[in-house]
Amino acid sequence: MCEVLSPGLAVSVLKAIFQEVHVQSLLQLDRHTVYSIITNFMGTREEELKGLGADFTFGFIQVMDGEKDPRNLLVAFQIVRDLIAKNYALGPFVEELFEVTSCYFPIDFTPPPNDPHGIQREDLILSLRAVLASTPQFAEFLLPLLIEKMDSDLQSAKLDSLQTLTACCAIYGQKELQEFLPSLWSSLRREVFQTASEKVEAECLAALHALSACLSCSVLSSDTEDLLDTFLSSILQDCRHHLCEPDMKLVWPSAKLLQAAAGASLRAYHRVTSSVLPLLLEQYTKHPQSSQRRTILEMLLGFLELQQKWGHVEEDESTLLSLQAPICSVVFSALTDPSVQLQLVGIRALTVLGSLQALVAGFLSPSDLELVVDHLIRLSLREEDSQSGKAAMEAAGSLAPVYPKVFSGRMVPRLEEELQSEREEESSHDHCSLRQRCLQALAAVSTHTSIVRETVPVLLQHLQKVQKGSEARNAQDMVSVCQSLHRVALQCQQDAEGCWYYHQTVVPCLLAMAVQAAMQESTHPLLGKALLEEEVLAAMVPVISAATTHLSPELAAQSVSHVVPLFLDGEVSFLPQNSYPCSFQPFEDGECLEAQRRLVILLMAFICSLPRNVAIPQQERLLRELLALSCSCNCPFTATTAAKCFAGLVNKHPAGQQLDEILQLAVNRMEPSLAEGPRRMQALTLLLWVTKALVLRYHPLSSCLTDKLLGLLGDAELGPAAADGFSLLMAESPDVLHKGCHADVRIMFRQRFFTDNVPKLVQGFHGAGPDVKANYLKGLSHVLNHLPKPVLVTELPTLLSLLLEALSCSDRVVQLSTLSCLQPLLLEAPQIMSLHVDTLVTKFLSLTSSPTMAVRIAALRCAHALTSLPTTALLPYKARVIRALAKPLDDKKRLVRKEAVAARGEWFLLGSPGR
């Protein structure tokens, strides 16, 4: 290792080792020392060693010959790689160097149990492969070896050979491969045609692709044979005729081989497709059966997709352009076929055809594009099969950004016309279903800003039309429109221009409609009723939220300056229809304003989705109003949304005196209400949401509020609700307090909550009276259910007895939560769980007769998961479990019967050979 040795000493040392030491007779550690000496000298004395010429290579071959220890082999393989990479002279010893390394191929090594060195078989495989594929000089020796091992009966040998061949193709040229191409192709073809292993097939196709790519890269001179053309001709000759066989047995293997070769280069693609595509088109017309046509179209689709790899192609170079008419004809015919499966392949092909327009200039004419859109409209709206309809909508969404003018000019007006038409001849259910599909299609196609500008007004106009109607299904129609608007919002988020257009169009419109409905409710109770229903307002929340989360801080500030004054001061001037019969005062008292107070949920959707760096005007006043509303409102829906909005603002509020004051005010309002009075439940709801807001950001007050919640578990009235509150604290909230709406969520908050509070829950359980013990178990099971499983496994020994006790609890929520917690633990900690197998078997079998279907299913899944425990621990229970699981086989619910069949089958096989 010394870096200042005198010149010549390194050579003297190595000569002495090579001549005087029989390395392979030494102990492993001493042999490793010799390899280390060579490695160090190669790093510091490269020029001196190269002065030895091929003698250095020969000396190393003698040192390595016969090495068996995997630790030494890893170092020796690295030395060989360095010899080749750093251009040491190999001289006449190329074959000897190959022989001394290739004798280990393929690697057959199984590490001993508890191996402290951690050397895996894969490490040796990759290290040896790097040696064998490091120089073209090994080709004449390596390729025959690989061909021989490909014919082996061992799958591992086949895979290793194929992967090594693929690696070699990266450095080989025509000269190295020429002699062996027929044998290589023969072996690859045989494996793909005959193998039952998907892994072997995949590696064969990768190797064929690599061979084709290697031949494609070779530089041709005028007098040399074009090996790529010869190689592809062999492939075509052996595979092409299988595409025409009536039984179609070898169709897919042949197609995969052809596609693997064609995908290597543009030249290979032209050569293969010019021969294969006309044949596939001809076969499609010859075979009348839908199943055969589907197979042929899927193969055709595979070749069309390959074209996308090469980018733009000139017209005179494209095989596809000459076949444009028959390809379009085949795809369009598939779209009108009665077979749904053929339609689905046709829709995928249609998507690819549309994308080819950008690569192959002039591939689709304007009339073809119009036909494409017409087919997509028909499939989206008229196909009763939901698969075809959904696939057509997805295809429209993919193609719309490529052809925005065609889709906005042809598809959107057609959908709008369908949406507005009233069909007397159809049943109301059919018309409702058609309306739903129109709304979904309008959303699906809104993947380009210019189209969004067309579809959003149509959706809003339909929402206003539904609001004015008086039919019973209006609420469901409104929910459907909101779902479509939400999808459009999500598709706009990454485009700043589209996002701002959507926000300033949709949010004011929804707010205006809601305000109008609330005021009509105050003055004319029968009007605008549907819009104020909980499900409709809840459906508007994700629309407004998605429209707000991705705004730039400047635009968000502009919007918040309008929305907050609307709710605090009734400032309606920014709304599109701002002539209202009375003032908007959602935070004022009065029974007639109950409808207006419900709209606080829309304020929550907007203000809790703003980026954290956006200043909220009149924030302290807003917080006080929300706090007062959450504590004093008689409507649970409004009180809950006010509490959530308050919590969302508190979570993002900068730390400091203002936050401390507002939190103290909240605590002062909550404590008396929690103690007694008619609004204890509202106070608990506020406590839960504020606690969650503070737990997420690690605020110091969170532990104090959590202690208050733990204290309520012993309350006869609020205890069950407080226990369920632990689920709210730990779970992901869909509308506020999650990362998507820029909430302050610290990493590992669940682990921290677990560490701080589970000991208190356990202590509380042991000290609680029998009537409230279930509350502590329920709270504990909620916490454990949302904890990352690796953390739970480490704590399992201390908590398992409590979990087993929870299974005896009569509360079905506790049972269900505990079962869902135990099921993954049976798979991830079998050794610990096997210590309690007697109790587990008894409890699970008992719960398979629960009156609650969800509990029966969960118990059967746990009984199934028991089979992952050590077989010796389970065999004494096998007969008992099989007998007990016969009863749920006759359960009246199909889902229960399904789980019973799966669980009983595993128990029957328990202890069988090979299990």
N, C-alpha and C positions, 0 to 999 in steps of 0.2 A: 504493500500500500504506500510505501515511501515514494514521494514525488521527486526526490533529488538523488536518486541512485546514479552512479556513474554510467555513462554511455557504454553499452555492451553487456552490462551485468544482467539485464532482463533476458537477453538472448542466451547468456551462459546458464542462467538458472533453468530456463525452459529446456535447453539442450540436455542438461543433466537429468531433468525429470524424464524427458522423452527416452533417453538412452539407458538410464540406470534404474528407473523405478518401474516396477510392474504394478501399475495403478490399481487394476481391478482385483489385486490380491489384498488391498488395504481395507481397513474398516470404512464404513459409510462416511463417518465424520472426516477421516483423512482424505478420502476421495473428494468430498465436498471442498476441502481445503485446496486441493490441486485445481479444481475448476475455478475456485475463487482467485487463485494466483493468476491463472490464464486470463480471467475476466479483467482483473485489475491492470495487468500489463497491456491488454488490448485497449483499455481506456486511456493509459498514460504513455505507452511506448509504441504507438501504432506504427510509426515509420520504421523503427528498429525491427519489429516483428515482420513487417512486410519485406524487409531485406533478406529474410530467410527463404523467401519464395514459397514454393509448394512444399518444402520440407516442414514448414510450420503446420500446414493443413494435414500432412501425413502423420506428423507427431500427435496432433490432436485426435485423429482417427484412432490411433493406437490407444490413446488414453481412454477414449469413450467406449471403445468396442467391448460389449458385454455388460454395460451398466444396467442395473435393474431397479435401483431405488428411485421412487418418484421425485423425491426432493432433489436428487442430483440430476435427474433427467430434465427437469425444468430449467436448471442452470445450463446444462449441456446444449439443450435445444436453442437457448438464447445465444450461446457462443456460435453455433452453426449459422444462426440468422445474421449475426454480426460479421462472420467471415464473408458471407455472400453480400450483405448490404454495403460493407465497407471495402469491397473489391479486393480482398486478399486473393493471392494467386492459388487457384485450385489445381492447376497443371493437369497431369494425367490422372488425378485422383477424384474426378467428378463422380464416377460410378461408385468408388469406395465410400465417398462421403454420403452419397445417396443410400447405399446399402446399410451403412452403420446407423442411419436414422430411420429408414423406411422399414427396418425389421420390427419396429414397434407398431406398425400400422396394420389393421386398425387397433386403437388403444383398447385394451381389455383390463380395466383396473377398477376394483371396488374398494373404496377406502375402509379401513377397519373401524369398528364402532369406537366412539369416543376418541377419534384421532386428534391428537393435540396440534398437529401441523396444519390441519384444515385443507389439505390438497384434495381437490375433487377430480373426478374423471374428466369433467368438461375442461378443467385447466390444462390437463395433459393433451387432450384432443386439440384444443385451439393452438397450443404451443407447437405441437408437431405439425399441424396444418400450415402454420406460418412458415415453417422450415420447408416443407415439401412444395409449397406454392411460392417460394421466394425467388426462383430463377428458372428461365426457360431451358437451362442446361440439363435439368432433371427430366425434361419432358419425355425423352425416348425411353427412360426407365420407369417413370411414374405412370404414364397413361396405360401401359399393359397391366400394371398392378391394379389400377383403379377399375379397369374393365373386368379383371378377374374377381375383384371383391364385390362388384355390382351383381355378379351372378351368385353370390353367397346366399345361404339360407338364413343367415343372421340379419335381422332388420337393422340392427345398430351398425353393422359393417356396410350395408347398402347406403344408409343415410350418411355415414362418414365419408364414403367414397364420392357420393354425389355432391356433398358440400365442398369437398376438396377440389373436385373437378370445376365447380363453379368459381372457386377462389383462383384456380390456375388460369382460367380463361381471361382474367383481368390482366395477366402479364404475357400470355402466349400470343403468337401470331400464326399466320397461315402455315408457315414452314413447320412449326412444331406439331400442328394438329392434322396436317394433310393425310399422313399415312394412316391415322387411327380413326378418321371420321366415320367410315362405314361401320366399324365395330362399335363405336360409341353410340351411333344412331340406332343400331340394332338392339343394344342393351337398353337404351332409354325407351325405345318403342315397346319392347317386350314388357318392361316394368309397368308402363302406363296402361297397356292393354290388359295385363294379367293381375296386377297387384290388388290386394284388398285393403291396403294401408293408405289412408289419405296423406300421411306424412311422406311416405315414399313417393307417391304421385306428385305431391307439391315440389319435392326436391328434384325430381326428374324434370319437371317443367321448368324449374329455375335453371337447371344445368343446360337444358336445350336453349333457353333464352340467352344464357351466357355464351354458349357456343356460337349461336347466330350473331350475337353482338360482336364477338371477337372477330369473326369472319367479315362482318360488315365494316370493321375499322381498318382492315388490312389495305395497304396501298397497292394498287394493281399496276403492273407495267404492261406494255402492249403485247408482250410475248408470253405472259403467264396466264394460267387458267383462272377463271373466276370461280373460286371455291365456294363462295356463298351461293352462287346460282346452282352449282352442281349439288351442294348440300340440300338446298331447298327443293330442288327437283326430286331428290330421293324421298324427302318427306312427303311431297305432294303425291308422288307415285304410290307410296305405301298407305297414305291416309285418304286420298281423294275418293277412291271408290267406295270406302265405307260410308261416305255421306249419302250414297245412292242406294244402300241396301234396304230392302223393304222392311225387314224386322228391326232395323235401326239399332242393333245391339252395340256396335262399336262407334256409334255416331259421336257421343260425347267425348270419349278418349281421343278420337281423331281430331275433333274440333279443338280440344284443349292443346294438343300438340301443335296444330297449325297456328293457333293464336299465340302460343309461347314463342314460336319461331318468328312470326310476323311482328310481334311487339318489340323486337330487338332494334330495328332501325327502319327508317322510311323506305329504304331500298328493299328490305325484306318484306315490308308491308305491301308495297306495290306488287312484288313478285307473287306473293301468296294470294292477295285479294283479287288480282286480275284473273286468277285461275279458279278461286273458290266461290267468290260472290255470285257470278252468273249461275254456277251450279246450284247454290242454295236457293236462289230465286226460282230456278226451274223446278227444283224439288218441292218448293212451297206450293206451286200451282198443281203439281202432280198428286200431292197427298191431300185428300179431301177431309181427313179426320182432324178435328180441332187439336187433339193431344199431339199428333205428329207435327202439325203446323206450329204449335207452340214451341216444340223442341227446335225446329228449324229457325224460327224467328229469334229464339234466344241465342242461337249460334250466330246468326246474322248480326244481332245486337252486339255480341262480343267483338266482332270485327269492326263495327261502326264506332264503338267506344275507343278502340285502339287508335283511330284517326286523331282523337283529341290530344294524344301524346305529342304530336309533331307540330302543333301550332298551325299557322297559316300556310296553305299549300297553293301553289300557282295552278291555274285552271288546266294547263296542258299536262301537269304532273299527276292529276288526281284520277284514280280509277273510279272513284265514287261518282264523279260528275257524269261520266258516260252511262252510269246505271241509275241516274237520278229518278227517271220515270218509273221503272219497275220496282225500285226500292220503296218509293212513296206509295205506289199502288198496293204493294204487299202490306205495308204498315197500315194504310187506311182501311184495307179489307179486314185486318185483324180487329180494328176498332168497332167494326159493325158486326162482328161474329157473335153468336149467342153465348159462346163460352166465356165466362168471366175470367178464367185464368189466361186465355189467349188475349182478351182485352187488356189485362194488366201488363202483359209483356208488350203489347202494342203501344200502350201509354208510355212505358219506359223508352221504347224505340222512338216515339214521337218527341220526347224530351231530347234525346240524343240528336235526332234529325234537326231540331231547332237550333241546338248549339253548334251544329256543323256549319251553319250559315256563316258564322264568323270566321271559320277556318277554311272552308272551300267556297270561294266567292261564287255567288249565283246559284248555290245548290237548291235553294227553295225560291220559286217565283212568287210574286205577290198573290197570285190566285191560290198557290199551294199554302201560303201562310194563312190566308183567309179560311181555307178548308181546315187547316190545323185548329184554328180558333173555334170554328163551328163544331168540330168533333169534340173539343174540350168542353164547350158549352153544353152540348147534348149529353155527354157522359156525366158532367157535373150535376145536371138538373134532372135528366130523364131516367137515369139508370137507378132502378130500385135497389140494386146491390150496393151496399155502402162501400165495399172495397174499391170498386171501379170509380165511384163518385169521388171518394177521397183521393185516390191516385190521380184522377184528372185535375182536381183542384191543386194538388201539389205540383203537377206538371205545369199548370198555368202559372203558378207562382215562380217556378224556375225559368220559364220562357219570357215572362212579362218584362224583366229588366233588359232582355236582349231585343225585344220588339215592343217598346212601350207605346208607340203610335198605333200599332195594329190592335193591341189589347185595349187601350183606352178608347179607340175609335170604333171597335167592333164588339168586344166582349162586354164592356161596362154598360153601354146603352141597352144591349139585349137583356142583361141581368136586371137592369133598372125597369125595363118594360115588363119582365116577368114578375117582378116584385110588386109592381103597381096594379097588375091586372087582377080583376076579380073574376074567378072562374065559377060560374053557376053550375056548370055541368059536372064539376068534380065535387066529391064529398069534402066537408070541411077539414077532415083529417088529412086527405091528400093535398089540399091546398096549403094547409099548415106545414106539411112536410116539404112541399115545394118552396114555400117561403123560407123555411129554415135553410134549405140547400142554396137558395139565392144569396142569403146573408153570408153563409159560409164561403161561397164562391167569391163574392165581392171582397171579403177579407183576404182570401187566399191569393187573389191576383194583385193585391196592393203591395207589391214589392219594389215599386219605383216611384219616386216623388211625383212625377207627372200623373201617374195613375192614382196615387193617393189623393191628389187634388180633385179627381173625378169621383172616386168612390166614397170619400168621407161625407160630402154633401148628400149623396144618395142615402147613406145609412142614417144620417141625422134627420133627413126629411122623413124617412120611414118611421123613425122613433117618434117624431112629432105627430105623424098621422095616427100611429097606434095610441098615443097618449089621448088624442081627442075621441077615440072610439069608446064604445061602452060594452064591448064583449068581455065575457068572463076570462078569456085566455089572454087578455092584454098584458097581464103581468109577465107571463111566460114569453110572449113576443118581445117585450122590452128586454128581458134577460138575454134573449137570443141576440138582439141587436147589440147589447153591451158586450157580449162575448166576442162578436165580430169586431167591434171597435177596439176591444182589448188586443186582439190578434194584430190588427193594423198598427196599434201603438207599439207593440213589441217589434214589428218589422221596420218601424221608422226610427228606432232608437239610435242606430249607428250612423244615421245621416242627419247632420245638424240642421240643414235646411228643412228637410221633411219633418223632423221632430218639432221644430218651432212652429211650422205651419199647422201641424196636427194639434199642438197644444193650444195655440191661440184661436183655433177654429172649434175644437171639441169641448174644451173645459168651460169657456163662457157659455156655450150653447147648453151643455148639461146643467150648469148652475142655473141658467135662466129658466129652463123647463122645470127644474125642481122648485125654484122660488115661486114661479107662477102656480104650480100645483099646490104648494103649501099655502099660498094666499087664497086660492080658490077653496081649499079645504076649510080655511078659517071663515070664509064668507058663504060658500056654497058647498056643503059637505059631500055632495055626490060627485062633484067634478074632480078630475085629476087624481082620483083615489089610487089607481094602480101604481103610479109613479112613486108614491110614498110608502108602498109596501116594503117590508124589510128585505125581501129577496131581490127586489129591483134596486133599492139603494145599495145593498151589498154588492150587486153586480156592477154598479157604477164605480165602486172603490178602486178595483184594479185598473179600470180605464184611466181614471184621473191620475192614479199613482204612476202607471207606466208612462203617461204623457209628461210626467214631471221629473222623474228620477234622472234623466239624461240631459236636462237643460243645462246650458252654460250658466255660471253664477250671475252674469249680467242679465240674461233673459229671465232667469228665475226671479231675480230681484224685481224686475219690471212687472212680472206677473203677481208676485206676492203683495206688491203695493196696491193692487186692485182687490185681491181676494180677501185680505184681512179686514180692510175697511167695510167690505160688503157685510161681513158677519158681525163686526163690532158696531158699525154706525149705520148699517142699512144703505150703504152707498152703491146704488144699482146702475150708475151711469155707464159702466163699461160693458154691461150685459147687452146682447143683441136686441132683445125686445124689452125695453126698460120702462114701459108704462104699466104700472101695477095698481090694483085697486086700493092697497093699503101699504104701510111701511113694513120692511123686513127687520124683525127684532128677535132673533132666535135666543138671545140671552136674557130677554125680559120675562117677568112673571106673567101668568095668566093662562087659563085653560085654553082659550082660543088660539094661543100661540104654540100649542103642543106640536102641530104639524111642522111649524117652522123649526122647532128645536130638533126634530129628527134629522134635519139637514146638516147638523154638526158632523155627521159621518163623512160628508163630502169635504168639509173643512179638514177633517183628520186625514183623508186620502191625499189631499193636496199638501198640507203643511208638514206632514210627517214624512213626505217623500223628497223634500227639498235637500240639496246638498248642505253639509254642515256649515260651510263658509258663507251662507246667504243670511243676511241680517233680516230678522222678522220685525216689522214695525209694530209698536205698541205691545211688545211681547209680554211684559209683566202684567198689563191689564188683561191680555188674552188668557194668560195662565190663571189669573184670579177668577175670571168668568167661567172657564172650564172647570175649575175646582168647585166653584159654587154649584154649577149645573150637575156635576157628577154626584154631589152629596144631597142635593135637594129635589132632584127630578123624580117624579113618581113612575115614569116610564123606564123599565129596565134597559130597553134598547138604547134610548138616548143617554141614560146615565153611564152605561158601559162604553159607548163611543166617546163620550166626553172624558171618561177616565183614561181611555186609550190615547186620545189626543193629548191630554195633559202629560201622560207618561212619555209619549214620543218626543214632546218638546223638552221635558226634563232630561231625558237621556242625552240630547244633543246640546243642552245649555252649557256654556262655559263655566268651569268651576269658579267659585268666588262667593262674595257676600250675598249677591242677588239670589243665587241658587239656594244658598243656605236658608235665606229668609222664606223663600217660597216653599221649600220643603218643610220648614218648621210650621208654616201656616197649614200645610196639608196635614201634618201629624196632629196639629191642634184640632183640625176639623174632623179627622177620622176617629180619634180616641173616644170622645163622648158618644159618637154614633155607633161605634163598635160595642160599647159597654151596654147600651140599652136603647130602646126606641124602635120605631117602625121601619127605619132605613138601615138596619144592620147589614143587610145583604149588599146594598149599594156601597156602604163603607168598606166591606170586605173586598168587593170588586176593585175599588180604588186602591186599597192597600196592596192587592196582588199586582196590579199593573205598575204602580209606582215602585214596588219592590223589584219587579223584573227589570224596569228601566235602570235601576241603580245597581242591581247584581251584574248586569251586562257590562257596565263601565267600571266595576270595582269601586263604587263610591263607598266611603266609610259608613254612611248611614244604612247601607243595605243590611248589615248584620243586625242592627237594632230592629229594623222592620221585619226581618226574617224571624227574629225571636218572638215578635208579636204574633206572627202567623203560627209559629210552633205552639204558642200559648193557647191559640184558638182551637187547636186540635182536641183539647179537652172540653170544649164547649158543646153542650148537647144539641143546640140549634145550628150553630155555624160549623161545627167540627167536620161533617162530611164534605161541605163545600170547600173548607180550608184545605182538607186533604187533597181534593181534586185540583186545588190551586197549585200544588207542587208540580203537576203536569204542565200547567201554563208557564211556570217559572223556567222549566227545563226545555220545553219544546220550542221548535221554530215557529214564530208567529207569522201567519200568511200576509197580513196587511200592514203592520207597524213593527218597529223594533227588530228589524233584520238588516243584514248587510246590504241587501239590494236597495233599501231606501235610505242608505247612508247612516244608519244607526251606529252608535259607538258600541261595538261588540268586541270585547277582548278575547284573545285566544284562551282556551282551556277554562272558560268561566264555569263550565259544568263540573270539571274536576275540582275546582276550588270550592264550589258550592257543596259538593259531596264531602270533601274533607272537613269543611267547617260545620256542616249541619247533620250529617248522618249519625255521628255519635250522640247528638242531642235527641234525634228521633228514636234511637235505640233506647236511650236512657228514659225518655218520655214514655215509651211503650211499656217498659218494665214497671214504671211507677203509676201507670194509668189504671183507672177502674175498668171493669170488664165491659161496660157499655160503650166505652170510647176507644178501646184498644185497636179496633178495626181501623179507626182514623189514622193512627200512627202507621199501621201496616200499609194502608193505601198510599199515604204520603211517601213512605220508604220505597214501595214498589214503583211509584211514578219516577222517583229520582233515579233508581237503579235502571229503569227501562230506557232512560235517555242518556245513560252514561256510556262512553266508548267501551266496547267489550274488553280490550286488553286491560283497562284500569279495573274493570269489574272482576276479572279473573284473579287479579292479585289480592283483592279484598274478599274473595269468595269464602275462604275458611271461616272468617269471623261472622259473615252474614248469612251463611247457608241455613243455619237453624231457624233464623227469623223468616227466611223465604219459605221454608217448609211449613212453618206455623201459619204463614199467610194463606197457604193453600187450603187450610181448614176453616178459613174465615167464610162466613155466609155471604159476604158482599161480592157480587159477581164481577164488579170492576176490579176489586183486589185480586180475585182469582185469575181473571183474564190478563191483568198486568203482570202478575207473578209468573204465569205460564209463559208469556211471551219473553219474559226475562230469562227464564230457566232454559228454554229451548236452545238458544245459541251456546249457553254455557255447557250443556251436555256434549256439544260438538267440540268446544274449545278447551274444556278442562275435564276430560274424561276420568283422569286418575282421582281427582278430588271428589267428583260426583259419584264415583263408584263406591266410595266409602258409605254412602247413604242410599244404596240401591234399593234396599228393602222398603224404606219409607217412600222413595220416589215411585216405585212400582205401585204401591198401595194407593197413594194419593192420585196418581194419574188415572188409574183404572176406575177409581171412585168418581172422578170428574167426567169420565166419558158418559155418565148417565145424567149429567147436569141438565136442568130444564132449559138452560140458555144455549142456543146453537153455537154461538161463537166460542163459549167455554168448552163444549164438547169437541169442536174442531181443534182448538189449541191443545187440549189434553191428548188427543190422538196424535197430533204432531210431536208432542213431547214423548209419548210412548214410542213413536217411530224413532225419534232422536236417541232414545235409550240404547238402541242397537249399536251406537258408536262407542259405548263403554266396552271395557275388556270382556271378551266372550266368557272367560271363566267366571266372572262375577255374575253374568246374566243367565247362564245355563240352568241353575236351579229354579228360575222363575219362568222358563220358556213355556212349559205346558199350561201353567196358570194364566199367563198373559194371552196365549192363543185362545184359550177357552173364553176368557173375559172379552176379547175383541170380537167374538162371534156376534155378540148382541148388537153393537153399532153397525154391523153389516146390514141390518134390517131397519136402520134409522129411517124416519120419514123424510129426512132432508138428503138430497143427492150429494151435497158437498161433504156432509158428515160421512156418508157411505164411501165416498171416494178416498177420504183420509184413512178410514178404517181398513180398506183393502190394501192401501200402501203400507200401513203400519204392520198389519197381520202378516203380509207377505214377507217383510223383512224378518219378523220373529220366526216364521217357518224356516227361513234359510239360515238362521243363526246356528253356528257350529258346523255348517256344511263344508266339505272340502273346497278349498280355494276362496273361502270368504274371509 
